[in-house]
Amino acid sequence: MPADRLFRALGPAQHTVQIEFEGAALSVPAGMSLAAALLVSGVTHTRESAVSGRPGAPYCMMGVCFECLVEVDGQANCQACLLPVRAGMRVLRQRGARDFLAVDPGEDSADE
């Protein structure tokens, strides 16, 4: 099989979609992962460490490293490298650990 069928050239996108990143409108290439689209658009980091605040950006691009975590349409802890970009996405950086609903230690639902 000729190698030219295995690869496609990266260049100006034929089709783009509009997304929002941190409140700014971006026109990104359609047909790629959200992580790749953000990188192509010049986004330098997508998350901040819960421990040190260190910025992180897509690294492995295959779902192993979790450096590309973002919040998409209100859902935290989304791996941008595994999500296809789609029109209208609202994306925020993942800042620190995700909040969760804490249960009051005095409440015990088993007693009800």
N, C-alpha and C positions, 0 to 999 in steps of 0.2 A: 504494500500500500504506500503510495507517495506521502511523504511527511507533510506536504502542504494541506492535506485534508485534516490533519490532526490539530492544527493551530489556526487561530484567526488573528488577524492584525489588530492591534490596538491603535486607535487613532480617533479622529473626531467622530463622535457618536452620531449615528444616523437617526436615532430616536431617543428623546430625553423625556424624563418625567420630573415633576416638581415635588420636592419634599421640603420639610422645614427642619433645620438643625439649630438648636439653641435659639429659636426665634427668628433666625434668618432664612429667607427663602433660597433654596439651591436648585439649580437645574442640573440633574445628574443623568448619566447614561442609563438607559433601560437595559434590562437583561443581564444584570450582574448582581453580586451580593451587595448588601448595604455597606459593609466594610470597604469593599473595593470602590464603591461609588463615593464614599466619604473621603477616602484617600485621594482619589482622582480630583476631588473638589478642593483639596488643600487642607482638609481637617487634620491637624497634627496630633490630637489625642482624643480618645473617646471615653475614657474613664479615669477616675482618681482612686487610688488605693484606699481601702477602708482603714488601714493601719497607719500609713505615713502621709497619705495625700499625694503620693507620687503619681504623675500622669502615666497612663498606659495607652497604647494604640494597637491596632490589629498587628499580630505578629505571625502566627502560624497559618492563618487563613483557612483552617480546616476544623475548627471547633475543639482544639485540644488545650490551648493555653489560657483561654478566658480573658485575654487582654483587651478584647473588643467589646466588652459589655456596655450596653447602652439601655436607655429607657425608650421604648417605642409605644406611642399612643397610650401612655400611662402605665404600661407594663414594664417593670424593672427587670434587670438581669437577662436581657435578650442578647444573644450572641450575634453580633452584626454580620459576622462572616458566614453564618448559616441562614440568614434571612435574605430572600430576594427583595430587591428594591421595588417599591410600588408607589404609584402616585398618591400624594396626600399624606405620606407618613410624617408624623411629628416625632422627632428624635431629640433626646436630651442626653447629655453625658451622664454616665452612672457615677454619682458622687458618693463615695463611701459605701457602707453596707446598706442593704435594702432594709427599710423599716418593716416591722411585722407587728401584728396585734398582740400585745402582751396580755396575759391573763392574770388577773389579780390573784395572788396566792390565797387570799381569804375566800375566793369563790371556788366552789367545787360543784360542777354540774352533775356529778354522779349521785349527789344527795337528793336531787329533785325527783 
